[in-house]
Amino acid sequence: MLAATTTAPPRRTLALLVAVLLLATATVLANRVLPGWAYPLCGAATAVALVGLGRLAGIGWAELGLSRRDARRSLLFGSLGFALVLLFFGVALAVPSLRTLFHDGRVGSPGFGQLLWLALVRIPFGTVLIEEVAFRGVLPALLGAGERGRWWPVLGASALFGLWHLLPSLALMRNEAVRTVFGGVPLAFVSLLAMLAAAGVGVLICWWRYAGRGLLAPIGVHLATNSGGLVLATALVGH
């Protein structure tokens, strides 16, 4: 599915540098500066800006994963990915030793209205949209992935995906499973491992995106993981 590498033209190289700077600014604003209600607005605005940047650099809709021609296949893969993630969560809930994966101190005890806001607005627009557009759409295309995907562009975009998780990784020790495994380990080392893991996951999600020929494929997986995981974690905290 992933082909050999290619060289990006100078215009795309310049656009790539601008995209990385834009993402660096967005993650600092979202995680350190803006109030919570602005988080999805920042994510959505950055995603739109990245798509516009990609188009200005001469990237086609299919390379970005936004082609209407492949929308049906992409939606099918997205739905399948959504179902597989929920199946995995069901297995994890059935095994007592795995339930600690959902015991996350970052979740808290949100009310029903706040839970809807988090699962249906904040996560989809503030996290899923920007990450899929950036790391499975625009960045691989700017690096020369083409419509079918090439290894080096995918690895490059996934490495940037790992770096993107630097600030969120600093709060990982609030997860019970992480504390159990890495208790006493320096936070810097845990953060590094988290970024490496995110990069590895990024490669897998990129593969799913190119198999599904569009961004709807990884969006389904991402929504089920983040929004679905939040709902389950909240339910377990409530019990």
C-alpha positions in Angstrom: 0.0 0.0 0.0 2.9 2.4 0.8 5.2 2.9 -2.2 8.7 4.2 -2.5 9.7 7.7 -1.6 9.8 10.8 -3.8 11.3 14.3 -3.6 9.0 17.2 -2.7 9.3 20.3 -5.0 10.5 23.6 -3.5 7.0 25.1 -3.2 5.9 22.2 -1.1 9.0 22.4 1.0 8.2 26.1 1.9 4.5 25.1 2.6 5.8 22.3 4.8 7.8 24.7 6.9 4.8 27.1 7.3 2.6 24.1 8.2 5.0 23.0 11.0 5.2 26.5 12.4 1.4 26.8 12.3 1.0 23.5 14.1 3.6 24.5 16.7 1.7 27.7 17.4 -1.6 26.0 17.5 -0.5 23.4 20.1 0.9 26.0 22.4 -2.2 28.2 22.1 -4.5 25.2 22.6 -2.6 23.7 25.6 -1.2 26.7 27.3 -3.0 30.0 26.3 -6.6 29.7 25.1 -9.6 29.0 27.4 -11.2 25.6 27.1 -14.1 26.8 25.0 -11.7 28.1 22.3 -10.0 24.7 22.0 -12.2 23.3 19.2 -12.2 26.7 17.4 -8.5 26.7 17.3 -8.4 23.1 16.0 -10.9 23.7 13.3 -9.4 27.0 12.2 -5.9 25.4 12.0 -7.3 22.5 10.0 -8.9 24.8 7.5 -5.7 26.9 7.2 -3.7 23.7 6.6 -6.0 22.6 3.8 -5.8 26.0 2.2 -2.0 25.9 2.5 -1.9 22.5 0.9 -4.1 23.7 -2.0 -1.9 26.7 -2.5 1.1 24.4 -2.7 -0.5 22.6 -5.6 -1.8 19.5 -3.8 -4.9 17.8 -5.1 -7.9 16.8 -3.1 -7.1 13.1 -3.4 -3.6 13.6 -2.0 -5.1 15.5 0.9 -7.5 12.6 1.5 -10.5 14.8 0.7 -11.6 13.5 -2.7 -15.3 13.0 -3.3 -14.4 10.2 -5.6 -13.1 8.0 -2.7 -15.6 9.3 -0.1 -17.7 6.1 0.0 -14.6 3.8 0.4 -13.2 6.1 3.1 -16.5 6.2 5.0 -16.6 2.4 4.9 -13.1 2.1 6.3 -13.9 4.8 8.9 -17.0 2.9 10.0 -15.1 -0.4 10.2 -12.3 1.2 12.2 -14.9 2.7 14.6 -16.4 -0.7 15.1 -13.1 -2.4 15.7 -12.0 0.1 18.3 -15.3 -0.3 20.2 -14.8 -4.1 20.0 -11.4 -3.7 21.6 -12.9 -1.5 24.3 -15.5 -4.1 25.0 -12.9 -6.8 25.4 -10.8 -4.5 27.7 -13.9 -3.9 29.9 -14.5 -7.6 30.1 -11.0 -8.2 31.5 -10.7 -6.7 35.0 -6.9 -6.2 34.7 -7.4 -4.1 31.6 -10.0 -1.7 33.1 -7.3 0.4 34.6 -6.7 1.7 31.0 -9.8 3.8 31.5 -9.0 5.1 34.9 -7.6 8.5 33.9 -7.3 11.3 36.4 -7.6 13.8 33.5 -11.2 12.8 32.9 -12.7 13.9 36.2 -16.4 13.6 36.7 -18.1 15.7 34.0 -21.8 16.2 34.0 -24.0 15.0 31.2 -23.9 18.3 29.4 -20.2 18.7 29.7 -19.7 15.1 28.6 -21.6 15.8 25.4 -19.5 19.0 24.9 -16.3 17.0 25.3 -17.3 14.0 23.2 -19.2 15.7 20.4 -17.5 19.1 20.1 -14.2 19.5 21.9 -12.6 16.2 20.8 -14.0 16.0 17.3 -13.1 19.6 16.3 -10.3 20.4 18.7 -8.3 17.1 18.4 -9.5 14.7 15.8 -10.1 17.1 12.9 -6.8 19.0 13.2 -4.7 15.8 13.8 -6.2 13.9 10.9 -6.0 16.8 8.5 -2.5 17.7 9.5 -0.8 14.3 10.1 -2.7 12.0 7.7 -3.6 14.6 5.1 -1.5 17.8 4.6 1.9 16.9 6.0 2.3 13.5 4.2 1.1 15.2 1.0 3.6 18.0 1.4 6.4 15.5 2.0 5.5 13.7 -1.3 3.2 10.8 -0.2 1.0 11.1 -3.3 -2.4 9.5 -3.4 -1.4 6.0 -2.4 1.2 6.8 0.3 5.0 6.5 0.3 7.1 5.3 3.2 9.4 8.2 4.0 6.6 10.9 3.8 4.5 8.7 6.1 7.4 8.2 8.6 8.2 11.9 8.5 4.6 13.0 9.2 4.3 10.3 11.9 7.5 11.6 13.6 5.9 15.1 13.7 2.8 13.5 15.1 4.9 12.1 17.9 6.4 15.6 18.6 2.9 17.0 18.6 2.1 15.0 21.7 4.9 16.6 23.8 2.7 18.9 25.9 -0.2 16.4 26.4 2.4 13.7 27.4 3.3 15.8 30.4 0.0 14.9 32.1 0.2 11.1 31.4 1.1 10.2 35.0 -2.5 11.1 36.0 -3.5 7.8 34.2 -3.7 4.9 36.7 -2.3 2.4 34.3 0.6 4.6 33.4 1.4 5.3 37.1 1.3 1.5 37.8 3.8 0.7 35.1 6.0 3.8 35.2 5.8 4.8 38.9 9.1 6.3 39.9 10.3 6.7 36.3 11.3 10.3 35.4 8.5 12.2 33.6 10.9 13.1 30.8 11.5 9.4 30.0 7.7 8.7 30.1 7.1 11.6 27.8 9.7 10.4 25.4 8.2 6.9 25.3 4.7 8.5 24.8 5.9 10.5 21.8 7.6 7.4 20.3 4.4 5.4 20.8 2.4 8.2 19.2 4.7 8.2 16.2 4.3 4.4 15.9 0.5 4.7 16.1 0.7 7.5 13.5 2.3 5.1 11.0 -0.5 2.6 11.6 -3.2 5.2 11.2 -1.6 6.5 8.0 -1.7 3.0 6.6 -5.4 2.8 7.4 -5.9 6.3 5.8 -4.3 5.2 2.5 -6.0 1.8 2.6 -9.3 3.7 2.9 -8.2 6.4 0.4 -9.4 9.3 2.5 -9.4 11.0 5.9 -12.8 9.6 6.9 -11.0 6.3 7.5 -8.7 7.5 10.3 -11.3 9.9 11.6 -13.5 7.0 12.4 -10.7 5.3 14.4 -9.8 8.5 16.1 -13.3 9.4 17.2 -13.9 5.9 18.6 -10.7 6.0 20.5 -10.9 9.5 22.0 -14.6 10.2 22.3 -15.5 6.6 22.9 -12.7 6.1 25.4 -13.8 9.3 27.3 -17.4 8.1 27.6 -16.3 4.7 28.9 -13.8 6.2 31.3 -16.5 8.6 32.6 -18.9 5.7 33.1 -16.3 3.7 35.0 -15.5 6.7 37.3 -19.2 7.1 37.9 -19.4 3.5 39.1 
